[in-house]
């Protein structure tokens, strides 16, 4: 470790050596923790390196009855392979992402397993959080079920190195 002090072995007792080492480890851990804490982002959204950011699961309608994302672009339900997609929603979410990006929408979401909804803006303070979305296996993307929508935002800072 680069933060460990030099410890002379001839003039110190074993207990003094151990105390010095524990103090060095403790101060090293403390500085690492404080660095991690101060550098952590203040947002709860997660980028998944696919070109979109997960915003979260919401009720499909706000308290006033309006849709959370008002524009319905495409219904992908007829393209779903239900045996495959029950655990992996990547294809559905990526089809919605691409369709919404082509139409220049900033936000998109999947409701009722395959309905692709979108909007130019999204105010999550007006939306009701919901817990009835289906989350993909192994950290894969999520979709809403009936009356719930999982919302995403395009991540234009992402660069696909494989294109």
For each residue, the residues with C-beta under 8 A, 3 or more apart:
1: 4 24 28
2:
3: 24 27 28
4: 1 7 21 24
5: 20 24
6:
7: 4 12 17 20 21
8: 11 12
9: 12 17
10:
11: 8
12: 7 8 9 16 17 20
13: 16 17
14: 17 18
15: 18 19
16: 12 13 19 20
17: 7 9 12 13 14 20 21
18: 14 15 21 22
19: 15 16 22 23
20: 5 7 12 16 17 23 24
21: 4 7 17 18 24 25
22: 18 19 25 26
23: 19 20 26 27
24: 1 3 4 5 20 21 27 28
25: 21 22 28 29
26: 22 23 29 30
27: 3 23 24 30 31
28: 1 3 24 25 31 32
29: 25 26 32 33
30: 26 27 33 34
31: 27 28 34 35
32: 28 29 35 36
33: 29 30 36 37
34: 30 31 37 38
35: 31 32 38 39
36: 32 33 39 40
37: 33 34 40
38: 34 35
39: 35 36
40: 36 37
41:
42:
43:
44: 56
45: 53 54 55 56 153
46: 53 54
47: 52 53 54 155 158
48: 52 53 54 139 141
49: 158
50: 94 97 141 155 158
51: 97 154 155 158 160
52: 47 48 93 97 108 152 153 154 155 158
53: 45 46 47 48 152 153 154 155
54: 45 46 47 48 141 142 150 152
55: 45 107 109 122 124 151 152 153
56: 44 45 124 129 150 151
57: 129 130 131 132 133 142 144 148 149 150 151
58: 68 109 124 127 128 129 130 144 148 149 150 151
59: 62 68 127 128 129 130 147 148 149
60: 67 68 111 117 144 147 148 149
61: 65 66 67 68 147
62: 59 65 66 67 68 126 127 128
63: 126 128
64:
65: 61 62
66: 61 62 70
67: 60 61 62 70 117
68: 58 59 60 61 62 109 117 119 122 127 149 151
69: 107 108 109 117 118 119 122 149 151
70: 66 67 117 119
71: 105 117 118 119
72: 75 115 116 117
73: 96 99 100 103 105 108 116 117 118
74: 95 96 99 116
75: 72 78 114 115 116
76: 79 80 92 95 96 110 114 115 116
77: 80 112 113 114 115
78: 75 114
79: 76 92 95 114
80: 76 77 85 92 113 114
81: 84 85
82: 85 86
83: 86
84: 81 87 88
85: 80 81 82 88 89 91 92 113
86: 82 83
87: 84 136 137 140
88: 84 85 91 136 137 140
89: 85 92 93 110 134 136 140 141 142 143
90: 93 94 136 140 141
91: 85 88 94 95
92: 76 79 80 85 89 95 96 110 113 114 141 143
93: 52 89 90 96 97 110 141 142 143 152
94: 50 90 91 97 98 141
95: 74 76 79 91 92 98 99 116
96: 73 74 76 92 93 99 100 108 109 110 116 118
97: 50 51 52 93 94 100 101 108 152 154
98: 94 95 101 102
99: 73 74 95 96 102 103 108 116
100: 73 96 97 103 105 107 108 116 118 154
101: 97 98 104 105 154
102: 98 99
103: 73 99 100 118
104: 101 120
105: 71 73 100 101 108 118 119 120
106: 119 120 121 122 153 154
107: 55 69 100 118 119 120 121 122 151 152 153 154
108: 52 69 73 96 97 99 100 105 116 117 118 151 152 154
109: 55 58 68 69 96 116 117 118 144 149 150 151 152
110: 76 89 92 93 96 113 114 115 116 117 142 143 144 149 150
111: 60 115 117 143 144 147 148 149 150
112: 77 115 144 145 146 147
113: 77 80 85 92 110 134 143 144 145
114: 75 76 77 78 79 80 92 110 143
115: 72 75 76 77 110 111 112
116: 72 73 74 75 76 95 96 99 100 108 109 110
117: 60 67 68 69 70 71 72 73 108 109 110 111 149
118: 69 71 73 96 100 103 105 107 108 109
119: 68 69 70 71 105 106 107 122
120: 104 105 106 107
121: 106 107
122: 55 68 69 106 107 119 127 151 153
123: 126 127
124: 55 56 58 127 151
125:
126: 62 63 123
127: 58 59 62 68 122 123 124 151
128: 58 59 62 63
129: 56 57 58 59
130: 57 58 59 133 144 148 149
131: 57
132: 57 144 145 147 148
133: 57 130 142 143 144 145 148 149 150
134: 89 113 142 143 144 145
135: 140 142
136: 87 88 89 90 139 140 141 142
137: 87 88 140
138:
139: 48 136
140: 87 88 89 90 135 136 137
141: 48 50 54 89 90 92 93 94 136 150 152
142: 54 57 89 93 110 133 134 135 136 150
143: 89 92 93 110 111 113 114 133 134 150
144: 57 58 60 109 110 111 112 113 130 132 133 134 147 148 149 150
145: 112 113 132 133 134 148
146: 112
147: 59 60 61 111 112 132 144
148: 57 58 59 60 111 130 132 133 144 145
149: 57 58 59 60 68 69 109 110 111 117 130 133 144
150: 54 56 57 58 109 110 111 133 141 142 143 144
151: 55 56 57 58 68 69 107 108 109 122 124 127
152: 52 53 54 55 93 97 107 108 109 141
153: 45 52 53 55 106 107 122
154: 51 52 53 97 100 101 106 107 108
155: 47 50 51 52 53 158
156:
157:
158: 47 49 50 51 52 155
159:
160: 51 163
161:
162:
163: 160
